Amino acid sequence: MNFTLKITRITIVLIIFALLFSSCKKATLPGVTTGSVSRIMQTSAYSGGQVTNDGGAHISGRGVCWSTSFDPTLSDNKTADSTGTGLFTSHITGLTPSTLYYVRAYATNSEGTSYGEMVSFTTDQVAEPTVVTSGLKSVTLTTAASGGDVTNDGGLPITTRGVCWNTTGSPTIADSHSSDGTGTGLFSSALTELTIGTTYHVRAYATNSLGTGYGSDVEFIQMEPILDYDGNAYSVVTIGTQTWMGENLKTTKFNDGTSIPNITGGTEWANMDTPAFCWYNNSEPSFKSLYGGIYNWHAVNTGKLCPTGWHVPLAEDYTILIGYLGGESLAGGKLKEAGTAHWAAPNLGATNGSGFTALPGGGRYNIYSAGGSFTDLGNFGYWWSATASATTAKPFSYDMGFNIKEIKKSEYGMSDGGSVRCIKNNN
């Protein structure tokens, strides 16, 4: 009994001694490591770190500090990213473009501040803005509409943007130009005082304090707008020896005045063996102006779909167009509207160098999407030809997509639906 009591007393003494020793143990500086630097831009970047050990005292502050000199400290620029141990992320701001910086993580407790290893990085350079020229449309006898998309400000504010045009090529802001606001993003522009029959070149531009960036040079001939039977006006673009409409057809009548049936039901569309048209998703207000109508090939095959003096292009018309633009592997990019305002990213190869301004109006399919449902808006465009295969009797379509540079010749069913571009008859 006495032996047990002695053991118990010894245990209590040892516990008290351990507690006293622990309470007397001195805290140390924290342990901290520096994270990598990421998302580096002209004036900002991200870093951070990890507090691996609090040193026996509460972490009252942590973050990163940076400088253009070695071994930055809290007396330099710094972030404050909460307290305690563990991982943390820091947003470094207020940087100067094209500059080398040094950064270290830090952690502070009652004993002082520890620093992680030093990491260096260089901010992005400032540059002239990046801008894309939008498609061009004739509006009246003396004006046209264009615009652009400022996709990158170059690290400096965009002070002005617009389009410039001349008759000789590679126009600059020293030529006729519009001024259409500031900042990045899409904008619309008006070209004025144009002359019918004159060849013009237009480029979008954007200016920051470093200079002016330009989009691609789009050539066009200012021509009288073409009217369909409904009175819709179409821009015109000359590509090589051919004259094309600059927009998809949107008529609801044949050129003899008879109406084209507007078929909204999917099953009815799928079973049509006579001419038909529709708007994408059966929504005229949403899709007519930009993408035009969707027509089955029975409508194409009447020979009455385009305005008088124009026709749905034959396969041989597309062959001439593609050859002029450098072949199938290049033509798609030169025909597609540049940028991703309407095409899904990445819109491979798109420059719209021809001025054709092909848009991804999708289609209405039975081969790939049974039951007459709509598909592919924003991703693909399908343009009918008036020629059918001598082998399969299926009509040819010329297709372009967001993920390909090419224009591809395909075959579809006569009750499938696609877009139509008219081409002027050779007189």
Number of C-alpha atoms within 10 A of each C-alpha: 5 7 7 9 10 11 11 12 11 12 12 12 12 12 12 12 12 12 12 11 11 10 9 9 10 11 14 17 20 25 19 27 20 23 23 15 18 13 10 15 19 21 19 17 20 17 22 26 24 22 27 15 17 22 18 15 17 16 23 16 17 29 28 30 25 25 19 15 11 14 17 22 19 15 9 12 15 23 20 14 16 13 17 21 20 12 14 20 17 21 18 21 15 10 19 18 18 14 14 15 18 17 31 30 31 30 31 25 22 16 16 12 20 20 26 20 14 18 18 15 16 19 19 20 14 19 19 20 27 20 28 27 30 30 25 28 25 25 18 17 16 15 16 19 18 21 26 30 25 29 17 19 22 22 20 19 16 23 15 17 32 28 31 27 25 19 15 10 15 18 22 19 20 9 13 15 23 21 16 17 14 17 20 21 14 16 20 18 21 20 22 16 10 18 15 14 12 11 17 19 18 29 29 33 30 33 26 22 15 15 12 20 23 26 23 19 23 23 24 24 21 25 22 18 17 16 15 20 19 15 9 14 19 21 23 26 25 21 19 12 9 15 17 21 22 24 26 25 26 29 24 22 19 21 17 11 12 11 15 18 14 17 19 18 13 16 14 12 25 23 13 16 14 16 20 23 27 27 24 25 15 18 11 15 9 12 17 20 14 15 24 23 26 31 32 28 30 20 21 24 18 12 14 18 26 25 22 16 11 20 21 25 23 15 20 12 15 16 15 15 20 20 14 15 20 12 15 17 16 17 26 29 27 25 26 31 28 28 25 16 14 17 25 17 13 13 22 19 21 26 26 26 22 25 26 26 23 29 28 25 28 24 29 32 24 22 13 12 14 13 17 25 20 20 17 15 20 18 19 21 25 28 25 30 27 20 19 20 12 8 6 9 13 16 23 23 25 19 20 25 28 25 15 18 21 24 23 16 18 15 15 21 17 24 24 24 32 28 28 30 22 23 24 19 14 9 4
